[in-house]
């Protein structure tokens, strides 16, 4: 379904002119005013900073209703997929539109396995990064570098496209684990054909030449579920970046690297880390949560993991993550006092008018950091895990776009608010006209090692 034209919106502009704009209705009855002819007919463009009211494409991949707390991949509720599916099945579903049959799943798993090794020469790249390089900086660089080793034909056929998809889904995971090994100064562990997707990742992360890694089915399930609930979220910041970069027909490895770069920012992929930092500070302050809630209400702090641009009720992913926390952290020896604090915070917030009147409910990040922490995933790898989960979603959007008849290069307009035309000033006369934009300064610029961890502006993450 391409969105039917069901009605029209009337626009009055200028000195009494009027034009009719078609209204498109999606399969879940959501409506959009189609402004394709707006500029050519009325000489107008729309201004929507942050794209809060703009649908950038038609897509059949993910449906999200923020008012009702609904999230579906290809029509399947996220709750069913999280409970019953494996990540590899969900990746197939996002990519190809249907859950795989047993044979299709075997074939897909086989191609993922056979594509899991990165070219051996690429392993040497890891040596060139500084010790303790952040895993996200390695991941984004290495994924862009894949294009040098796996040339992409100008117009890949179905088989070539399937291989590209398998390379990326599988190798992002391998690179992620290798970058962690670099981070901690251990030799890399190669992927194994004998292990499934998540087990393979955990083995590459936690086994070493001197010790094996014992898989815990509950931890495997926890990581699997984390990856599934992060696999797609329609037109969020990084997916929009993928679509924009991909619309120029750039190399797909560079396109996915653009998605990873966009995800890295603290408004997007960093919120699960921010929640753990917040819970730790509450724990260290000996606060039972009440003081923090008061600070949040007085705007001195933000209750991280609460609120969402789209969800105005419970984020369905948060409900899944909370249940999982109960299961994992309820096991003997697995308890985490931070989970108690999180539940107390949630209870206090959900009985407080400040949060209720603003529709502030827990989002996926409120509990997902606790899951990763319980699985032994190091703090600096949280965003990397998000990237592994989101890779099939990015690729599904890239694939949908390249097969769409409506695909055009993404090229937004702007409203220019700069100076009007002025006369050129020769360099020797410029001093007295200078407005001092670029003065020479002796100020030393201090660059934080991990700028994404710092939050000098006090600005908090927001993610899709
Ligand atoms: N704690 C306290 N107050 C909050 C919070 C919060 N977490 N979130 C929003 N508010 C308040 C704002 O101060 C504002 O109050 P006001 O009306 O008195 O000015 C009101 O609620 C509306 O907030 P906005 O910031 O305008 O909402 P917006 O939709 O732009 O922001 C966002 C959404 C960025 C997610 C915000 O809720 C937030 O910062 N949450 C914490 C960070 C976080 O958890 N991010 C992850 C998002 S989801 C995800 O990761 C998948």
Boltz pocket constraint, residues with backbone or C-beta under 6 A from the ligand:
constraints:
  - pocket:
      binder: B
      contacts: [[A, 267], [A, 268], [A, 271], [A, 296], [A, 297], [A, 301], [A, 302], [A, 303], [A, 304], [A, 305], [A, 306], [A, 307], [A, 308], [A, 309], [A, 310], [A, 358], [A, 360], [A, 363], [A, 364], [A, 365], [A, 460], [A, 461], [A, 462], [A, 463], [A, 464]]
      max_distance: 6.0
